[in-house]
Each structure stands twice: as C-alpha cells, then as structure tokens.
Amino acid sequence: MAKKSRTYIWQFVIGLGFLSGFWTAIGIDPEAVILNALGKAADVVNPDQNIRSLFIILPTILLLLSIFGAYRKGHVLGLVAVIVAYLAGLSILVSSVTAILLLLAAVALGFLATNRRVARNLGFR
C-alpha cells in the first residue's frame, strides 16, 4: 500500500497538480513548448496538415489521459488532492507558507485516496 500511495503522490499530486500549478504561476507551459518544437520538426520532415493537427489536439488528449489516470487510481478524493496541489503551485509566488500548507494537505489527501479502507469509510469509494 505504501508503494501505491508514494507512486500516486509523486505522479499525480506532485507532477500533475503542483508542478502544473507552478508552471501556470510563472507563465510557462513546458508541454506546449516541447509539442510546438516537435510539431515544427514533424512539419519539416512531412508537411502534411493532418500531422500538424495531431500536435494541436495532443495537449488536450494528454490532459484527459492524466485526469483519467488520477481518477482511476485515487477516485474523487484523489482528484481533490490534485486540485489542491494545483492551487498550491499557483500560490507559490504569492505566499510560500500557504503553498506549503496546501501541498501538505494535498499529499495527505493523496495518501488517503490510495488507502482503500480509509477512503471507503469516508464514503469516497
């Protein structure tokens, strides 16, 4: 159970939630930068419009897959943990104390989300 909790917290709470909020707070979207560079490279190799269209819709597909993965492993409580972590990332430039407290709350929620017995008792599974 500890490995499942640790994996969920690192992949979804820290990765999807906190880091996404942090990148939004500083105004950079690394996924868009990387996909834009790959799209330009693919356009040089093969100037087909269908391939370019794929790189336009790919960020939406990746976001939906990430949200689905977070829900599948942590259900509703896991999604709440990811949202709280996103808010922690957003608030990091405004108040680091608030960001740390929100991140700790998100990690605790992520741990509870992967603990079946606790989540079931709370009515989230």
Residue pairs with C-beta under 8 A, 6 or more apart in sequence:
1 114
1 115
4 73
4 114
5 110
5 111
5 114
5 115
8 73
8 74
8 78
8 110
8 113
8 114
9 107
9 110
9 111
11 69
12 66
12 69
12 70
12 73
12 74
12 78
12 81
12 82
12 110
13 81
13 82
13 85
13 106
13 107
13 109
13 110
14 85
14 107
16 66
16 70
16 82
16 85
16 86
17 81
17 82
17 83
17 84
17 85
17 86
17 88
17 89
17 106
18 85
18 86
18 88
18 89
18 103
18 106
19 89
20 86
20 89
21 85
21 86
21 87
21 88
21 89
21 90
21 91
21 92
22 89
22 90
22 92
23 29
23 30
23 89
24 86
24 89
24 90
25 89
25 90
25 91
25 92
25 93
26 93
31 59
31 62
32 59
35 55
35 58
35 59
36 55
38 55
39 52
39 55
39 56
42 51
42 52
42 55
43 51
43 52
67 79
70 78
70 79
70 82
71 78
71 79
73 113
73 114
74 81
74 82
74 110
74 113
74 114
75 113
75 119
75 124
75 125
76 124
77 109
77 112
77 113
77 119
77 122
77 124
78 109
78 110
78 113
78 114
80 109
80 113
81 106
81 107
81 109
81 110
81 113
82 106
82 110
84 102
84 105
84 106
84 109
85 102
85 103
85 106
85 107
85 110
87 102
88 98
88 99
88 100
88 102
88 103
88 106
89 99
91 98
91 99
91 102
92 99
112 118
112 119
112 122
113 119
113 124
116 125
119 125
